[in-house]
């Protein structure tokens, strides 16, 4: 199983990256043997991966990182880097490789203090691997200061350092940064490709795989979660029932509160799983005995961890709300398709009765206004409007039509 097997519907991108990994391997081999470097190479020091949600930007970048760190002996026999089994591939894929540093937004932005150590590391030689690789998972969330730090590092990279940046679109990245990167745009995988992956890789029944792939419209991670997590299916079912409940103002306010509470519960569950472990590990690293007091002068470090955990809880809640908003948008898209007599396949076939009921009760114009209200709620959340206020405004607009 190669590192490219998990990339769904991205054959063209896989071919480009495989060729680049071969050339990168040749560059390292030539440098180690003190031989002249190849005159032409498909490898470069900075890459920008873009594509819609669910296309697999981060997975693609991590697969490429694994191929660059591949140490399989088959490479010497003409095999492509990225075997998926060697130590270099395995540790890069699971996130434990010493020379693959990943940076993701904890809150709404990647702060310069979150990038400082990573940028410093980018100027060092690889410790054990073939390349020093910096993976920025949310490049669109770089703020002005952190983006400038990345720009300087990308402008003047170390000889064996590779930057891999991921963002929804090329416009989400500073022109000065994207002009120094090789750009690869990923496409949304087809429903059939996602369903096939779920059957082959997750052992999901074909009918279930086809249903969740159609419901998520090619979003690989959400399809996998719906297929394997009963709680995720229950939350989605509750969201799809919401449009039928908005007949009174009180019902709108109650529905909004339930959506926000469900998102907060998701954030709380993640915090319970991660925060306690992080806190105990940091205390141990600072020399505090289990259950004992911290050493003098370490309170500031603990405060930084608490701030980071708070930002992560806020983002987790917003991300959970965004999933619900995406499901609602898909629901009303299906309503609009029925109203217009479109031949487009219905994504939410399991809610067909509710779709037909709303399609008969409204007009295409009112459905479009409802879709715009959901988009407005998403914009309000991006501007840090209080979640309950934003969702209440949306449910009231959905009721009004």
N, C-alpha and C positions, 0 to 999 in steps of 0.2 A: 504494500500500500504506500504510494508516494504521497508527498506532502500536498499535492494538488488534488487528491481525491475528494477532499471535503469542499472544494470550490464548486458550487452548483451553477451550471449554465455559464461558466466563464472560460470556455475553451480558448478563445482568442487571447485573452489576457494570460492564461497559463502558458501558451506557446511563447509569448513575448518574454515572460519572466524566466522560462526555462532556458531560452537562448541567452539571456543576460546572465543567468547563474553559471552557464557554461563558460562564458567569456570572463566572468569574475574568477572562476576557478583557474582559468588559464593565466590571468594576471597574477594571482597569488603564487602559482607554480613557477612562473617566469621570474618573479621577484626573489623567491627563495633560492632558485638556482643561479641567480645573478645573470640571467639571460635578457636579451632585449625584449621590451614589452611589445605586444601585438600592436600593429599600426591602427587597426580599426577594432572597435569594441562596442557591443551593445550595452555594456555596463556603464553606469554613471553613479555619482556619489549621492544624489538626492532624487527621490521619487515621490510623486503625489498621486494617491489613489482616491478617486472620487466615484460617486454613484449613489443611487437612492437608498433609503433605509432598507435593511434586509438583504442588500445585494452581496454583502460579505467583504466590505472594505478592510476591516481589521483582520479578518481571517486570511485574506489574500496577502496582506502585508506580512503577517506572521509566517505564512507558508513560504514566502520569498526569503524571509530572514532565516528560516530553517534550511532552505536550499543553499543559501550562502554559507552557512555554518556546517554543511554536510561533510562528514569525514568517511563516508562509505568507500571501501577499497574498489568498488565497482566503477568509480569515476575513472580510475586509471585504465579500465578496459573499455572505455567509451560510454559508460552509463551516465545518465543525466544526474546532476546533483539534486538532492531532495528525495532520498530513498524512503524517508519516514521511519526508519528503524534504528539508525546509528545514534550514538550519544548526542552528537551535534544537533541532529534533526529533532530528536525526542525532547531534549531540554529546551530548545528554542520554541517548540510548539506548546509546551506546558508552562513556559514562563520562568524557568529556573536557570537558563544559560547565563553564565557570568558576563558575556559580552553582548547580550541583547537587553537593552534597557527600554522599558515601556513607560510612557507617560500618558495618563488619561485625566480628564477633568474630574475633580472631586466634587466641586460645586458647579456654578454656572460658568466659571472661567478657569483657565489654566493660569495661575498666578506666576509671577516671575520667580518667587521663592521656590515654587514647585519645579521650575526648570533649571535653577542655578546649578545644582549638583550634576544634573544630566548633561548640561552644556559643557561643564568642566570635564566630565567623563568622556565626551565626544572627542576631546583633544588628546586622549591617551591611546596607547597601542593596545591591541587586543590582549587580554590576559591569557586565555586558553584557546580561543577560537580563531577563525581565519579572518574575521572582520569585527570591527566595533560597530554595532548596529543600534541606532536610536529610533524607536517607533513611537510616534506621536499619534495617539488614537483619535483625538478630538482637536485637530488643528484649527477648526473653525472657532474653537473656544479660547484660542490664544488672545490675551488682551494686548494692549499696545506695548507694554514693557516686555512681556514674555515673548511676543512676536519679534521684537527687535533683537532679543537675545538669540532666538533661533536664526534670524536672518544673518547675524554676524557669523554664527557657526557654519551655516550653509555656504556663505560667501567664501570662507577660508577654512575648508575642512581639512582634517588630518588625512594622510594618504590612505589609511585603511579604515576610514569611517564612512558609514552609509546612513543617510537619513531617510526614513520612510514616514511620510505624512499622510493622514487620512482625513477626508472632509466630504461633506455631502456634494459640494460642487466646487468648481475651480474658482468661482467668484467669492467663495467663503474664505479664501486665503489671500493674504496680501500680495499684490502684483509683484513686489520685489522678491518675495519668497517663491511664488509659483514660477516666475521666469527662470529660476535656477534649478527647477525640478523637471524630471521627465514625467509627463502626465499620462496616466492610464485611467480611462473611465469604464467603470463596470456597469453592466446592464441588469435590469430586474430579471431574475430567473423566471422561466415559464412555470406555470402551475404544474405541468406534467413533470418537469425536471425536479421540482421540489418534492412532489409526491414520490417519484422514483427513488430519491435520496432517502426519504423516510422509510420506505420499504426495505431498501438494501442495507442502510446503516443503522437504523433504529429498530428494525423488525416490526414495524407497524403494519396492521392489516391494510391491504390496498384500498378498501372503501374508506376507512378512517383517514388514511394518508391523503387521498384525493380530496376529501371534505375539508380538512384543515388547510391544505395547500390552497384550495380555492378560497377559503375564508380569509386567509392572510395575504392573498394576491401576490405570491412570490417572495414574501418576507421569510427567509430561511429560519432565523432564530425563533420568531414567533410561531411559525408552523411546528417546529420541533417541540417548543414548550407546550403548545396546545395539544399535541399528540401524546405527550408523556406526562403532563401534569393535570390531574383532575381539578385541582383548585383553580388553575388558569381557565379551564373550560367553564367552570361555574361562574367565575367573574365575568367572562365574556357573555354568557347567557343572561346574566343580570343586566348588563349594559344594553343588550339588544331588546330587553323588555321595557327599558326606560321610556322610549318614545310613546308608548301606549298609556303611560301613567300620568302624562303631563296635561291633565284636563282641568286642574285647579291650581291656584297660586300656591296653596299649601303643599300640594303634591310636588310642584316644581322645587320648592325650597327643601323639601324632604329628600327628593332625588339627588339634589346637589350635595346635600350633607352626606348622603350615603356614598356618593362617588369620592368625595374628599376623604371620608373616614376609611374607605377601602384602600386608597392610596397611602394614607398615613399608616395603616396596618402593615402594608407591604414594607414600608420604610422601617417600621419598628421591628419586623421579623428579621430583616437584614442586619439591623443594628445589634439585635440580640445574638445573631450568629457570629458577627465579625468584631464588634466594638470591644466586648469583654476580652476576647483573645488578644487583640492588639494592645489593649491596656496592660494586661498581665505580662506580655512579651516585652513591652517597653520598660515596665517596672523592673523586670529581671535584668534587662540590659543595663539599666541604670544602677544596678547593685542592690535593689531593695529585696529583702526576703519576702516570701509569699505571705501576704497579709500584713507585712510590716510597713513601717513608715519610710517615706522617700528620703534620700540623702539631701542635705542642704544644697541649694542651687539648682535643683532639677525640676522645680515647680513650673518654670517657663516652658520646658520641653513637654511636660504633661499638658499644659494649657494649649500648646500648639496642636497636640494630638486631638484634644477635645474639640477645638475649633474645626479641624479637618473632618472629624466624625459628624459634627453638626452640619457642615456643608454637604457632606455625602448623604445624610438623611434627607435634607431638603431636595437635593437633586433626585434621589430615589423616588420621593413622593411625586415630583413633577414628571418624572419618566413614566411612572405608573398611571398618572392622569393622562399622559399623552397616548398611552396604549388605548385607554378607554375612548379618548376623542377620535383616535384612528378607527376604532370599531364603529363608532357612531357615524363617522363620515362615510364609511363603507356601506352602512345600513341605508343612509339617505341616498347614496349613489344608486343603490339597487331600486329604491323607491322611484327615483327619477327615471331609471331605465325602463321600469314598468309603465310609467306615465307616458313616456315617449315612444313606447312600443319598440324599444331598441333590441337588437339581436345579441347584444353583449350578454355574456353568461352572468347569471346572478351569483354573487359571491356568498351570500348568506342564505343558502338554500334551506337551512334548518329553521329559518324564521320566515318562510315564504308566506304564511297566513297573515302575519303582522305586516309584511311588506305590501301585500295586496290590499289590506284594509286601509293603510295610510295612503296608498296610491289612489284609491277610489275617493278618499275623503279630502284630498288636497289637489293642488295644481302644480305643474312643473315650476312655476314662478315661486310659489311658497316653499317648495323643496329646495330650490336654489338658495333662498334666503336662509333656510335652516342650515345648509352646508356652510354658508358664509358666517353664520353665528358661531359655528364650531371653530372655524378658522380664526374668528375674532377672539374666541376664548384662548386658543393656543397662543396667539400674539400677546394677549394680556399676561399670560403666564410667563412668556419670555421677557416681558417688561417688569417682572417681579410683582405683579398685582397679587394680592392675597388670594390663594387658591379658592377659598369658599366664595368670595365676592365674584371672581371671574366665572366660576361654574354656575352660580345662581343667576348671573346675567344671561348665561348661555341657555339654561333651562327655561327661563322666562321667554327668551326669544324663540326657542323651539316651540313653545306653547302658542305664541302669537302667530308664527308662520309668516 
